[in-house]
Structures are given as C-alpha cells and as structure tokens.
C-alpha cells in the first residue's frame, strides 16, 4: 500500500500551537510512567554540520518537555530520531545502514517510534527509497519544519499511520520552543537559514532553501537569555553568516549584528561560522579587531587555489582576491587563527590547478584545514560535468595535501609553546585522569590539569608542549 503524506493544518501562532501538542503528549507520557514505573526514552543521533547539531538540541528540548529522557543507544529507546546530512554520499550510506538495523528493533518492539529528519529528507529520491524499502519508519520531515516534531508525533499516534511532512520552503521561524544544550556555559545561535550561493558541487541550497535572516531583536533576545542562564560563549551559525541581514525589511550587515552581540553584558566570547570569502567585508574585519570578546579566529573555505576551478565551482572569487582578503585580515589581526576547507579532485582539476591549491596552503599557513575528496551529489551542476577525476589521481593528490597540512599544523601548534593565553575549560579529558580540555580564543585545543569546578570558566594557561592537533598547558592563575 502506498504511504501518502498526511496533510497538516497551520495556525497563525505556530509556537503556541506546538506547545499545545507538547502538553497533550506530556500527559500521555505521564500516564505511561505511572503504569510502567519508568519514563520513555529517546535517542537522537546527529549527522553533519554544526547547524544540524543545533537543530538536534531543539529536537531534544521538545522531546524532553514531552517527558522523554535521553539514552545512549537505539536498543534502549522508545523513540529514535536520526537528524541526517546530505552533503556527502558516505554520510547518506551510513544513515541507510543504521535505518536498516532499526528494522530488527522494530520487530522486537512494535511500539518503537522511528523518525528521520534533516537534509537527506529534502530529496525526492530519498523519500521514494524510504517508502519502498524502509516501511518501518514512522515519521519523516525535513529541514524547514523541525519545530513541528510534537505535532508529527501526535499525528502518528492518533492515526496509526506513517507521517511524511516535507516542505519545499520554510513558512515560520518559531523562536520559543525548548532546547537542550550540551553545555551550560556555551551555546550556538542560528542567525540565518538557507543559502543563495549555489556552489556547483553543493546540495545545501536545494535542501536548506534560500537565505532568510532572523530579526536582530530576536537574536539579541536569545543571546541575552542565554547569558542570563550562564552562557559565556556563543557561536553564531549560518551557511553563510556574511549574508546576514540582506533580506530583512530593514537591511543590516553581519558586522553591525555581531557588534551588537559583542556588547551584551556578561558575554565573554563570540564565535561565528561559516564565512564565504566573497562576502567577508572590511567592515567585519574592523569590528573583529575592535572587540576583545570576538574570538580572533575565522573559518574561511577557499576550496581550490585555481581560479579556473573556482569559476567552475561558482565560488565567485579568485585565488588572488582570496589571498588579498587574507592579507587584509592579518594586517588588522596578526595573531588570528584561520581555518579552511579544501576539495581535492573537482571535475577538470589538472596537476597545475592542484599546485595552485598547494601554493595557497603554503602562503596562508592555516591553523587548521578540513580536507575533502570531491563527492558527486546528484542534482548539483558539478555532477554532470565532464572530466571526472580518476580515483587513483585524487588519492595521490589528497595524500600530498595531507602531508603539507600536517606539517603546517605542527608548526602552528609549536609556535604557542612558552606563551600564555586564556582558555575556556569545557570538559574532562577521557584519556588522562585529572586532566581537562578546553579551547583558546583562536580555537586551538588545549589539555590542562585542573579540577572539575573549572569547567565552564575562563583561566589563563601557559603552553608547555604540543602535538600537531592539540597543546598541553598549565593553569597560571585562577581567573
């Protein structure tokens, strides 16, 4: 039997509407607890980017409000949610593998509810595969309506039928639903959703939709609420934060927004990701240099050092303009940490193109580099380009790239030794008793000996030694 989507109605006050569903489901779960002597359990697994992880915090917040408690594995859970990623094919295959394994759990426990959401679900081919081969899945929704989780769960329980609720675009931005944060002292804040850039290799604009900015007032209110709740570091999120504000009724630049956020009393650190090189303005560089609590680090993907490949990627900048931008950033902030993304093996990439990439890598001396082998994504312009690169060639270039990345990262790490910095201690170190882990303003990972009460606090640390991707330090004062 074909599983037809269930049509759901919309009210004007969507947040209030969803809270009514939360309260209804909470009463059901309260009765379950009384009858069974335990609370229902949830397991939320997240694949992909920082925005997905932030979305999962919202999903957990809704489920916790309904009465679910978190558990570590699917085998314990009454409700399993997979928040999926579509950027790379291997991420999709991992999701399909895990969905397949859930079928046996569903046979053992027919009351188990399985929900899938996120970027994968915005693709018609995925929906067709789920309907055809994964009939044990109960709820499927996308990137534009995650706030409707309670309503979708209620629909599934009421009708007894699977629910498919995929939107082509967003309708509401619901601000006031509950959220479960991983850390009390730091949090992410979405400032802009979607992407208008349409890089030829990227599926994000197709699954996340066009850019839409939250209002300045709502963002500032969220930041102030977080600070009042003990948060001292926020990370501003967007597919391209530098596009923030362009589509508002009263346009405002990202530089203006982040300066307002930096002035929130009690907020000690502000980070942001991700930036697009074509949009990072001199105004933003000036604002970053001016405010002490805006972290001196920026993630600025260049993807390829070849201007010809960048044009095929539809990145809309050149090798020369990228290097000029880096020069302006370093002129204002000489100690800034710059990280980047690089794609190896884009269709048509020649050895000369690749050498341009290595040249940028050597000139900039990035603090960290995220390297990717080109992944063909159906539905993107790059997927149908001729001159797809042979796998052995890609692997050989990738290995050469990694050698340089590791060498440069090691040199950058060693440059910290003997110097003092401020560190936000975030968690216990699982590998060494009595040791804790945190990050410097510039994002470098540091391990120090300390005490549990230091978690969530900023301390001064002296760097003693290090490896390629982390540093060892000692606390030199208490505050």
Secondary structure, DSSP 8 states (H G I E B T S, - for coil): -----------S-HHHHHHHHHHHHHHHHHHHHHHHSS--EEEEEE-SSHHHHHHHHHHHHHHHHHT-EE-SSGGG-SEEEEEE--SSHHHHHHHHHHHHHHHHHHHH-TT-EEEEEEGGGG-HHHHHHHHHH-TT--EEE-SS-GGGHHHHHHHHHHH-S-EEE--SS-------S----S-SSEEEEE-EES-----TT--HHHHH-S-EE--HHHHHHHHHHHHHTT--EEEEE-TTGGGTTTTSSS---HHHHHHHHHTSTT--EEEEE-EETTT--HHHHHHHHH-TTB-SEEEEE-B-S-HHHHHHTT----HHHHHHHHHHHHHH-TT-EEEEEEEE--TT--HHHHHHHHHHHHHH--SEEEEEE----TTSGGGG-S----HHHHHHHHHHHHHHHHHHHHHHHHTTTT-EEEEEEEEE-SSSTTEEEEEETT--EEEEE--GGGTT-EEEEEEEEE-SS-EEEEE-S--
